Amino acid sequence: MNYLGQFPVKVNQHFSASPEELNALVNACAFFYEYFSGDDICMSDWKDVARDEHLERYKQLASKFAQV
């Protein structure tokens, strides 16, 4: 994946998210932060989250963001 940096101009985008999409967003951001923060990550906690999630939703959500 290429690092795209920041947009050269300020862009305001809006999108709507269902409660399920919002939950997926929160989980994705929390996992990203925990994984890359340098702290020890407890993968067993995240395996439980992944087991309870419909993982295809994350791919669909990423596509939705890319089209905004």
PyMOL commands that set and color helices and strands:
alter all, ss='L'
color gray80, all
select helices_A, chain A and resi 19-36+43-52+56-66
alter helices_A, ss='H'
color red, helices_A
deselect
rebuild
show_as cartoon
